[in-house]
Amino acid sequence: MSDDASVDVKQTKITHTWEYSAPLTACRFAPDGQFLVSAALDGKLQRWHLESGNVTPLEGHTSWIRGIGFSADSQQLITAGYDGRLLFWPLQDKTPRPSRDIKAHDGWIRALAVSPNLAVLATCGNDQVVKLWSLDDGHLLQTFNGHQSHVYSVAFHPTDAALVSGDLLGQVLQWDLQTAKPSRTIDVADLHTYHAGQGAHYGGVRSMAFCPDHRSLACSGLHKATNPYAGVQQPLVIIVDWQTGKAIRSHVTQGIERGIAWRVVFHSRDLLLAASGGGSGGYLLFWQGDGEQTMHQVKLPNTTFDLDVHPDQRQLATVHHDQRVRISTL
């Protein structure tokens, strides 16, 4: 991670815009920084070459895709879709085709995460199950049962052999990888709303990220959902102390009445980023240190559904409903 002192987020600007033929839902940079992979509502993936902007379509899923990950050497792409399938791709091929196709979950797969220090990946979904897979051969290693609602996000601790998963009800479960049992429950229920008038459970832990010093966990989503079906809610990020498992801080926004913090990322220990999308439009959000309010907000040209940070820590990618990928530079 980079040094905050060398970054002036108020100079953030869009430097590249690439257009696809359908609204975009997810994006991730490959670890080597050469490619960005995005996903669209037409069920297809796009491999963008950063230097040229050239795009290669990747066909294999039959529904929306929200989970994208890579092997550490950028040779392998792994994707997970609402079709319940987990696909492995040779990323560096001229025209990648799925090398492995696994029926992984019953229903939507909401997210996947690749372990930074183990040759495994985790998936989660609407079947309320978390699964652990071998990155080498796609073999199912473990199944984790314990959630009482849809599971939206998964993350591995950077150094501990720990896996966490977050659900619709604002409950984060930490799993014992050997026994497949929850070792503790972390409560971030402020990210969940039950609206009695509409009979709707709404919100949930939409994404999670560990701080570079490994001492805290950020959980993102929404709060103040006064009219869920109309999309009236505000973005929210909750910071949890990893040792105690208690929420220690909330990060909120200014003037965004219809938004969700779809993705949260630590740029460094003292700089937190998130992407918000919804009826209020798209935003890049920045928080400094312990500050509750955003220290800077960048209004994007269109609503966004995902964010990722390039390995160089200078470039950000967002994907949008207007069918565009936007690369911003800090």
N, C-alpha and C positions, 0 to 999 in steps of 0.2 A: 504494500500500500504506500501511497505517496505522502509527502509532507504537506499538511494544510497550508503552510506558509507560502508555498509556491503556487497555490491555486487561488484565483480570484473569481468566485462563482458569479459575481455580478457582470463579468465579461462573457458569460456563456452565450454562444450564438450558434444558430444552425448553419452548418457548412456544406452539407450534402442532402439532397432529397431524391429518393428513388421511388418510382411508381410501379405498383403491381395492378392486377385486374380485379381484385376483391379486397374487402376489408381485412385488416391484419390483426392478429390476436396475441402473438407472442414473439420474442426474439432473444437470442443469446449469441455472444461472440465466442468463437472457438478459442481455446487457450493460446494458440500460436498467433492470434490476432489477424490472421489472413482472411478469414471469412466471418460473415454474420449470417446466421440461419434464422429465418422468420417463418411464421405460420399464418395461414389465411382461413377465412370462413368457407372457402371452397374445398377444404380438406387437403390442400396441398402445402408443401414446404417450399421455401425459396433459399437457395444458397447464393449470397451476394459476395462478390469479390471486392474487398474494401478499396483496393487501389484503383480498380477500373470501373467499379459499379456494375459490372456484368452480372447477370443473374442466371442461375440454373434451376429449373423447377424440379422438385423431387416428389414423385407420386407413389403412394402406397397406402396411406390412411383413407378411410371412407367417411370421416367426420371431422369436427373441429379438433385442433391440437393445442394443448396448453403446456405440455411438458417437453423441454428440450435440454439435452445434456451432451457431454463429450468425454471421451477418454482423455487422460492428461497429455498424451502426445498428439492430440488432434487428429488421429487416424480414424477414430470411430465416432459417429454421431448416433445418439439414442433419442428416440422421440416417443411420446405417449399421447394417446388421443381419446376423445370421447367415444370412440368405437371400442374402447376397452383393450386396445392392442398396444404392445410395446415393440417398436421396430428398431433394428440395428442397421446402420448404413456405413459403407466405406466412404468417409467424407471426402477423401482426396481423389477419388475416381473422377474421370471426366464427366460422366453422367451417373451419379450414384443410384443404385437400386438396393432395396432391402436385402441384407444378407441373412437376417433372422427375423421372423414374424411370430410373436408370442401373444396368445390370448391370455392377457394378464389379470384382468379384473372383470367383474360382472357389472357392466355399465361404465359410466364415465371415469376415466383416469384424469384427475385434476392436476397432478404435478409429479415431477420426478426430481431426484437429487442424486448426484454422484459424489461418493465419499472422496475427500481430499487425500486420504492416507490408507485407504483399503480398496481393494479391487472389487467394490460392490456398488450397487445403486439401489435407491428406494423409490417406490411408487405408492400413490394413495388415490382414493377416489370415493365415489358416491356409494360404494358397497360397504363403507365404514371400515375398510381394511387397509392396512399398510403391509407392503411386501418388500422383501430384501432379495436382490438378484445378484448373481455373479456377472461381473462386467466382462469376463473372458468368454464365457460360453452361454450366457443367458439362463443358466440353471437357477430355479427357485430355491433359495437358501432358507428362508424363514417367512412365516406369516404372523402378523401381529393383530390380535383382536382386542378391542377395549373401548373404542370410540362409540358414542351413542348417536352420532350424526355424521353427515357427509364430511370427509376429510379433504381439506383444501390445499394443504401445504406440508412439505417435509424438508428437513435440513439436517446435515451432519455437523457435529461440533468439529472445529478445525484440528484439534489435537486429541481430545478424549474420544474413546470408542463409544460415542453417544449419538443416538438418533432421536429427533423430536418430530412430532407431527401435530398440526393444528387443525381444528375442526370448525364447523358452522356455529357451534354453541360457545366458541371462545375458550375452549379447553385445549391446552397443549400437553401431550403425553410424552414423557421421556421413556425410552424403551431399553430394557436389558437385552442386548443383542444375543446373549447366550440362551436365556430362558424364554425369550419372546413375551415377557410380561412387562407391564408398565412399572417403572421404578419410582415415578412420581408424576403428579399432575400439577401443571402450572396454570393458574387461573388468570386469563385475560378477557373475562366476560364482558368488559366494556366494549369489546369489538362485536358483540352480539346484541341484537334487538329482537324482542318478541312483540309484535304489534297485534294486540287483541282484536281490534276492529277489523283488521284485514286477515286475521288468523295466520299470520306469517312469521316464521323465524327468518331473520335476515342478518346479513353481515358475515361474520366469521373471520378466521385468521387467513387472510388471502396470501400472505407471503411471510417468510421469516429470514433473518440474516444474523449471523454471529459477528460481534465486534472483532476487529483484528487483534485486540488484546485478550480475546476469548473470555472476557469477564461478564459480558452481557449479551442478551438476545433481543433483537428487534422484531416485533410482530405488527403487521400492517393490516389495515382494513378500513372500517368506517364506524361512525357513531352518530348520535343525534338523528336517527332515522325516523323522522316524524311522519313520513308518508312513503314507505318503502316502494310500493308499486309505481309511484310517480318519480322514484329516484331522488327523493329529497333526503339527503344525508351528507355528512361532512367527512373528509379523510381524517384518519387517526393512525398514529404509530405509538405503540406502547413498548417501553424498554423494561426488560426483566433482568434483575441481578441473577447471574447464572448460579452462583453458590447458594443463595437462599431460595431461589425460585419465586421471588416476590417482585411485583411490578414496582419500579422505583421512579418512573417518569413517563409522562405522556407528551407527545409532540403533535401540535395542532396547526391549522392553517388559517389564513386570513381571507375572508370574502369568497370562499368556495362552498356554496350551499348545496351543490349537487355533484358530489365526487366520491371516488373510492381510491384509496391508496393501494393500487394493484400490486405494486412491487416496491420493496424497500431494500436498499443496498448501503453498506458502509463504504464510503470512499477512503476513510482513514478513521482512526480512533475518535476524532473530534468532528468529523463531518459526515452527516447522514443525508442520503438522497432518497427520494421516492418519486414515483410517477402517479399522478392522479388523473382519472378520466371519468366522465359522466356528463350530465346535462349542462354543467358550468364550463365544459370544454376540457382541454388537456393542459396539464401543468407539470413542470419539473419543480420539485420542492427541495429546499435545502435547509437543514438545521445545523447549528453550530453548538458543540458541547452540550451543556445542560439546558440550553434555551428551549422553553416550551413552544414559543411561536417560531414560525419559519424566519430565518434571517434573509432569505431571498426566495422569490417565486418567479418562474419563467412561464409566461402564457404561451402555449404552443398553438400552431395554426388550426389544430383539430384535436378532438378527444383522443386520448391514448389509452392503451390497455396493457402495456408492458414497457420495461426499461431494462437496459443492461449497460455495464461499464466495461470498456475495452481494457485489455491487460496493460495498456500504456497509461491508464488512469486519466487520460485527457479527453477521450472521446466517449460520448454517450449515444446509445441507440434507443429510439422510441418507435413504436409501431402504432398505426392510426386507423380509424374507421374510414378515412378518406382514401384508403388503399396505398398509403405512402409510408415508407421508411424514412425517418429523419435522423441524421447524424449531427449531433451538437458537439462543440468543442469548448472545453473549460478554459 
